[in-house]
Structure formats: structure tokens, C-alpha cells
Amino acid sequence: MNINFELFDAGYILSGFILATIFYTFIISNLKKEIKIIKRQYEKKSIGADDSSLRVKTLENKIATLEAALKKQMENNQ
């Protein structure tokens, strides 16, 4: 009789470990998916930030070119 209770307790403990493993595996896989999604969003934002800074630099270069052309034209008119 004592052996049956020990096997029963061992079965409970084993099933508890198995259920906990399945449960935590599910949670960890969901967290990994969320981390991947957040990384993609971050990468998109950083690429957008790089893109906007590149646009600003391009516009600054165009302005500098136009200013130089305007100065040259003003000197030619005088």
C-alpha cells in the first residue's frame, strides 16, 4: 500500500514537471515572437531615422549649391 502512494506521488510530481515544461515552453515561444516583432519595429524606425537624416543632408547640399549659384549669378550681373 505504501508503494502505491509513493508511485502515485511520483506520478503527480512527474506530471507537474511535464505540464510546467509545456506551459513555460509556450510562454517562452510567445515571448520570442514578441521580441522578434519589436526588433523589426525598431529596425524599421532606425532605418526611417537614417533615411530622414539622409534626406536632410541632401536638402542641405542642394541649398548650398543653390546659394553658390545665386552668388555667382549676382557677381556676374554686377
CORQUINOR-V27151 format. One record per pair of residues at least 12 apart in sequence whose C-alpha atoms are under 10 Angstrom apart, sorted by the first residue. I is the first residue (numbers start at 1). GAP is how many residues later the second one is. Records with the same first field share a line. If there is no record, write none. Layout:
# CORQUINOR-V27151
I: GAP ; GAP
This chain:
# CORQUINOR-V27151
none
